[in-house]
Amino acid sequence: MNGALWESFCERMLRHEFTWKNFTSVPHHDRGDHGIEFFTNCGVIFQCYYPDPSYSMDEYRKHVQKKINDDLKKLSKHESEIQKMLGEIKISCWVLVIPEVRTKELLKYCKSKEKKIPQLSYSTPKGISVKIETDDSFPSGSIYSRKYIGEEINVDISDIKAEVTEIWKSENSTFFDNICRKTNKFTGIDLERLRTNLIRQYMQVEELMDAYRDQFPDLYTEVTSIAIVNLEALKNESLFVRDEPKNILMSLLQKNRDSIKAIEQSISNNNIEVFSSGLIARWLAECKMDFIINE
């Protein structure tokens, strides 16, 4: 990613988020004159900035603050031209979109600059608020835009310690009983290790699902649908074919992997694996359906 790609990414993201009827992109060749890259009919001005990833924290803070300061000055300097461009639209908010907010000092800086913006001909009676946001604030648009840059989605999740799995057992006795009952039918496997691993996978997929629900709701819906469809297929197949439990789960694991990889938006291999195995762990823990094997 670089500055030009970030700008294109933000334009697609925001256009998708606000729709073409409510979103305007200022032409590239002269947008620098006014300090406005995009604006919306609901009264928001957007600027995009991609700080050099190699910046130290101090360099990062200074460069982002300079960007905010320089662009806000242009709101007054080019007031007349901006007014003509906006027409009847009244601006209530100016937003700088960056990949990540690395320090709370930037939030404080935005508030301090907000107080110094004079009343302008195109501002609302309450003035213009100053904010700094990331693409996390626009989940639907972000997913849409990522498709065009080939960037995969990856959410880091916590490593689950052994002592945490012990706590889970005591707090989720019904689920743990389900896991034990079903895994009792496995042969040639270290059951204690298997159960601990399943609990770890269960906890990790719960964390990952929560993250996707908040940050990428469309993808969350797709993954959830995949889990339901594949489990329903397993139930139907079990009516006609009996197999060893480990073979059934290996088949389901591969189905989950293949189905999630087929989603149009690229998801990291790490997240795919957590989803694929974790959804199985969740089924083993929560569902009363059992393996039917030939005696």
C-alpha positions as CSV (number, residue, x, y, z in Angstrom):
1,M,0.0,0.0,0.0
2,N,1.1,3.6,-0.7
3,G,-0.4,7.0,-0.7
4,A,-2.0,6.7,-4.2
5,L,-3.4,3.2,-3.5
6,W,-4.8,4.4,-0.2
7,E,-6.5,7.3,-1.8
8,S,-8.1,5.0,-4.4
9,F,-9.1,2.6,-1.7
10,C,-10.8,5.3,0.4
11,E,-12.6,6.7,-2.6
12,R,-14.1,3.3,-3.5
13,M,-14.9,2.6,0.2
14,L,-16.6,5.9,0.8
15,R,-18.5,5.9,-2.5
16,H,-19.8,2.5,-1.7
17,E,-20.7,3.5,1.9
18,F,-22.5,6.7,1.0
19,T,-23.7,5.7,-2.5
20,W,-23.1,7.7,-5.7
21,K,-26.1,9.9,-5.1
22,N,-24.7,11.3,-1.9
23,F,-20.9,11.2,-2.6
24,T,-18.7,13.6,-4.6
25,S,-15.0,13.2,-5.5
26,V,-13.1,16.3,-6.3
27,P,-11.1,15.9,-9.5
28,H,-7.5,14.9,-8.9
29,H,-5.8,17.7,-10.8
30,D,-7.0,20.5,-8.5
31,R,-8.3,18.9,-5.3
32,G,-5.0,19.9,-3.6
33,D,-5.9,23.6,-4.0
34,H,-8.8,23.4,-1.6
35,G,-7.8,20.6,0.7
36,I,-10.9,18.5,-0.1
37,E,-10.8,15.1,-1.7
38,F,-14.4,14.0,-1.1
39,F,-17.6,15.3,0.4
40,T,-21.1,14.0,1.0
41,N,-24.5,15.5,0.8
42,C,-25.0,14.9,4.5
43,G,-22.2,17.5,5.2
44,V,-18.9,15.6,5.7
45,I,-15.6,16.5,4.1
46,F,-13.0,13.7,3.8
47,Q,-9.3,13.8,3.4
48,C,-7.1,10.7,3.1
49,Y,-3.5,10.3,4.3
50,Y,-1.1,7.4,4.3
51,P,1.8,7.9,6.7
52,D,5.0,6.2,6.0
53,P,4.9,2.9,7.9
54,S,8.6,3.4,8.8
55,Y,7.9,6.5,10.8
56,S,8.7,6.5,14.5
57,M,5.8,7.3,16.8
58,D,7.0,10.9,17.1
59,E,7.5,11.3,13.4
60,Y,4.1,9.7,12.8
61,R,2.4,12.1,15.2
62,K,4.1,15.2,13.7
63,H,3.3,14.2,10.1
64,V,-0.4,13.5,10.8
65,Q,-0.8,16.7,12.8
66,K,0.9,18.7,10.0
67,K,-1.6,17.1,7.5
68,I,-4.5,18.1,9.7
69,N,-3.2,21.6,10.3
70,D,-2.4,22.4,6.7
71,D,-5.7,21.1,5.3
72,L,-7.9,22.8,7.9
73,K,-6.2,26.1,7.0
74,K,-7.4,25.7,3.4
75,L,-11.0,25.6,4.5
76,S,-10.8,29.4,5.3
77,K,-8.2,30.3,2.7
78,H,-10.4,28.9,-0.1
79,E,-13.8,29.6,1.5
80,S,-15.4,31.2,-1.5
81,E,-14.4,28.5,-4.0
82,I,-15.4,25.7,-1.6
83,Q,-18.8,27.4,-1.1
84,K,-19.3,27.4,-4.9
85,M,-18.4,23.7,-5.1
86,L,-20.7,22.7,-2.2
87,G,-23.7,24.7,-3.2
88,E,-26.4,24.3,-0.6
89,I,-24.6,21.6,1.4
90,K,-23.6,22.7,4.9
91,I,-20.6,21.1,6.4
92,S,-20.7,19.7,9.9
93,C,-17.7,17.5,10.0
94,W,-14.1,17.2,8.5
95,V,-12.6,13.7,8.6
96,L,-9.1,12.5,8.0
97,V,-9.0,8.8,7.0
98,I,-5.8,7.0,7.8
99,P,-4.9,3.3,8.0
100,E,-4.6,3.3,11.8
101,V,-4.7,5.7,14.8
102,R,-1.5,5.0,16.6
103,T,-1.8,7.5,19.4
104,K,-4.6,9.2,21.4
105,E,-2.6,12.5,21.0
106,L,-4.1,12.8,17.6
107,L,-7.7,12.7,19.1
108,K,-6.7,15.5,21.4
109,Y,-5.1,17.4,18.6
110,C,-8.3,17.2,16.5
111,K,-10.4,18.6,19.3
112,S,-7.9,21.5,19.8
113,K,-8.0,22.4,16.0
114,E,-11.8,22.1,16.0
115,K,-12.1,25.1,18.3
116,K,-10.0,27.2,16.0
117,I,-12.1,26.8,12.9
118,P,-14.0,30.1,12.3
119,Q,-17.6,30.2,11.3
120,L,-17.6,29.7,7.5
121,S,-20.3,30.4,4.9
122,Y,-20.7,26.7,4.3
123,S,-20.5,25.4,7.9
124,T,-23.5,24.5,10.0
125,P,-24.5,26.9,12.8
126,K,-22.7,24.6,15.3
127,G,-19.5,24.7,13.3
128,I,-17.3,21.9,11.9
129,S,-16.1,19.0,14.1
130,V,-12.7,17.5,13.3
131,K,-12.3,13.7,13.4
132,I,-9.7,11.1,12.5
133,E,-11.0,7.7,11.4
134,T,-9.8,4.4,9.9
135,D,-11.5,2.1,7.4
136,D,-12.9,0.2,10.4
137,S,-15.5,2.9,10.7
138,F,-16.9,1.9,7.2
139,P,-17.0,-1.9,7.3
140,S,-19.2,-2.5,4.3
141,G,-17.3,-0.1,2.1
142,S,-14.0,-1.4,3.3
143,I,-14.8,-5.0,2.4
144,Y,-16.0,-3.8,-1.0
145,S,-12.9,-1.8,-1.7
146,R,-10.5,-4.5,-0.5
147,K,-11.6,-6.6,-3.4
148,Y,-10.0,-4.3,-5.9
149,I,-6.5,-4.2,-4.2
150,G,-6.3,-7.9,-3.5
151,E,-5.8,-7.3,0.2
152,E,-6.8,-10.2,2.4
153,I,-8.5,-9.7,5.7
154,N,-6.8,-11.0,8.8
155,V,-7.9,-10.5,12.4
156,D,-5.3,-11.4,15.1
157,I,-6.7,-13.6,17.9
158,S,-5.5,-14.4,21.3
159,D,-3.5,-17.5,22.1
160,I,-5.4,-19.6,24.6
161,K,-3.4,-20.8,27.6
162,A,-4.0,-24.2,29.2
163,E,-5.2,-22.7,32.5
164,V,-7.9,-20.8,30.6
165,T,-9.2,-24.0,29.0
166,E,-9.6,-25.4,32.5
167,I,-11.7,-22.4,33.6
168,W,-13.8,-22.9,30.5
169,K,-14.5,-26.5,31.4
170,S,-15.9,-25.5,34.8
171,E,-17.9,-22.6,33.5
172,N,-19.3,-24.6,30.5
173,S,-19.9,-28.0,31.9
174,T,-22.8,-28.9,29.5
175,F,-20.7,-28.0,26.5
176,F,-17.7,-29.9,27.9
177,D,-19.9,-33.0,28.6
178,N,-21.0,-32.9,24.9
179,I,-17.4,-32.8,23.8
180,C,-16.5,-35.7,26.0
181,R,-19.4,-37.8,25.0
182,K,-18.7,-37.3,21.3
183,T,-15.0,-37.7,21.5
184,N,-15.3,-41.0,23.4
185,K,-16.1,-42.5,20.1
186,F,-12.7,-41.6,18.7
187,T,-10.1,-44.4,18.7
188,G,-6.3,-44.3,18.6
189,I,-6.2,-40.6,19.7
190,D,-5.0,-38.8,22.9
191,L,-8.5,-37.8,24.1
192,E,-7.3,-35.3,26.7
193,R,-5.1,-33.5,24.2
194,L,-7.9,-33.6,21.6
195,R,-10.5,-32.1,24.1
196,T,-8.1,-29.3,25.2
197,N,-7.5,-28.4,21.6
198,L,-11.2,-28.4,20.8
199,I,-11.8,-26.0,23.7
200,R,-9.0,-23.8,22.4
201,Q,-10.5,-23.8,18.9
202,Y,-14.0,-23.1,20.3
203,M,-12.7,-20.0,22.3
204,Q,-10.7,-18.7,19.4
205,V,-13.6,-19.0,16.8
206,E,-15.9,-17.2,19.3
207,E,-13.4,-14.3,19.5
208,L,-13.0,-14.3,15.7
209,M,-16.7,-14.4,15.0
210,D,-17.2,-11.5,17.4
211,A,-14.5,-9.5,15.6
212,Y,-16.0,-10.2,12.1
213,R,-19.5,-9.4,13.4
214,D,-18.3,-5.9,14.4
215,Q,-15.8,-5.1,11.7
216,F,-17.0,-7.1,8.7
217,P,-20.7,-7.9,9.1
218,D,-21.2,-9.1,5.5
219,L,-18.4,-11.6,5.8
220,Y,-19.7,-12.7,9.2
221,T,-23.1,-13.5,7.6
222,E,-21.4,-15.5,4.8
223,V,-19.3,-17.5,7.2
224,T,-22.3,-18.2,9.4
225,S,-24.3,-19.4,6.4
226,I,-21.5,-21.7,5.3
227,A,-21.4,-23.3,8.8
228,I,-25.1,-23.9,8.7
229,V,-25.1,-25.3,5.2
230,N,-22.2,-27.6,5.8
231,L,-23.6,-28.9,9.0
232,E,-27.0,-29.5,7.4
233,A,-25.2,-31.5,4.7
234,L,-23.5,-33.6,7.4
235,K,-26.8,-34.4,9.0
236,N,-28.3,-35.4,5.7
237,E,-25.3,-37.6,4.7
238,S,-25.4,-39.3,8.1
239,L,-28.8,-40.7,7.3
240,F,-27.3,-42.8,4.4
241,V,-23.6,-43.2,5.2
242,R,-22.0,-44.3,8.4
243,D,-18.4,-43.6,8.9
244,E,-15.7,-43.3,11.6
245,P,-16.1,-40.0,13.6
246,K,-12.6,-38.8,12.6
247,N,-13.4,-39.3,8.9
248,I,-16.6,-37.4,9.3
249,L,-14.9,-34.5,11.0
250,M,-12.0,-34.4,8.5
251,S,-14.5,-34.3,5.6
252,L,-16.4,-31.4,7.4
253,L,-13.1,-29.6,8.0
254,Q,-12.2,-29.7,4.3
255,K,-15.7,-28.6,3.3
256,N,-15.4,-25.6,5.7
257,R,-11.9,-24.7,4.3
258,D,-13.0,-25.0,0.7
259,S,-16.3,-23.0,1.2
260,I,-14.6,-20.1,3.1
261,K,-11.8,-19.9,0.5
262,A,-14.4,-19.6,-2.2
263,I,-15.8,-16.4,-0.7
264,E,-15.1,-13.5,-3.1
265,Q,-13.3,-11.4,-0.5
266,S,-9.9,-12.9,0.4
267,I,-9.6,-14.1,4.0
268,S,-6.2,-14.9,5.4
269,N,-5.2,-18.6,5.7
270,N,-4.9,-18.1,9.5
271,N,-8.5,-16.9,9.8
272,I,-9.8,-19.6,7.4
273,E,-8.2,-22.3,9.6
274,V,-9.6,-20.8,12.8
275,F,-13.1,-20.6,11.3
276,S,-12.9,-24.1,9.7
277,S,-11.8,-26.0,12.8
278,G,-13.5,-23.7,15.3
279,L,-16.9,-24.1,13.7
280,I,-16.5,-27.9,14.2
281,A,-15.5,-27.4,17.8
282,R,-18.6,-25.3,18.3
283,W,-20.8,-27.9,16.8
284,L,-19.2,-30.6,19.0
285,A,-19.8,-28.5,22.1
286,E,-23.2,-27.0,21.5
287,C,-25.1,-29.5,19.4
288,K,-26.7,-32.7,20.9
289,M,-26.4,-34.5,17.6
290,D,-24.1,-37.5,18.0
291,F,-22.1,-39.8,15.8
292,I,-23.8,-43.0,14.8
293,I,-21.3,-45.8,14.2
294,N,-21.5,-49.4,13.3
295,E,-21.1,-51.5,16.4
